[in-house]
Every structure is written in C-alpha cells, then in structure tokens.
Amino acid sequence: MTRSELIDKNKTLFWYTPESKKQEISDSLLIETIFNEGTLDDCRQLISTLGGKQVAKVFFSAKGRQKENYYPEIYHFFSLVLKKYA
C-alpha cells in the first residue's frame, strides 16, 4: 500500500482537511490521526507503509504541544510498541 492509498482509505479521519489538500498532509499529522482515531489494522498498515523506523522517528520527535495531541493511553501504548519493535 502506498502513502496515497493509505490516506484515501482513511480519508474520513481527515474530514477537516479539504479534499485537494489531503495528499499534502505531513507525516506527523498522518501518524497522529491514525494512531488516535484509526483501528489497530490501520496502525499496522501505517507502520508497514511508512516503515517502523520513520514512524518511530516522527512519533518520538513530538515535543510539548505536539506530544499532548496524542491521547495519553495511545502515546503510552505506541511508545512501548515502537521502542520494542522499531
């Protein structure tokens, strides 16, 4: 699956983004939205598409306000998963 296909598959999660701008969203917004609002299968596809190292790099680079955008339980879960497997 490509990044574009992943965004198209999950386009309802990006309801606030105009259709013409959906393919331009950043990796950080893509990861944050799918981790917070997507299913576990969506998260697996995200990691498979972008690569575990890239997802971990973007995820752990979130500081301050960006880090607070993740739900606490989501941040805790994925920090454990990405530390172990990425």
Secondary structure, 3 states (H helix, E strand, C coil): CCHHHHHHHCHHHHCCCCHHHHHHCCHHHHHHHHHHHCCHHHHHHHHHHHCHHHHHHHHHHCCCHHHHCCCHHHHHHHHHHHHHHC
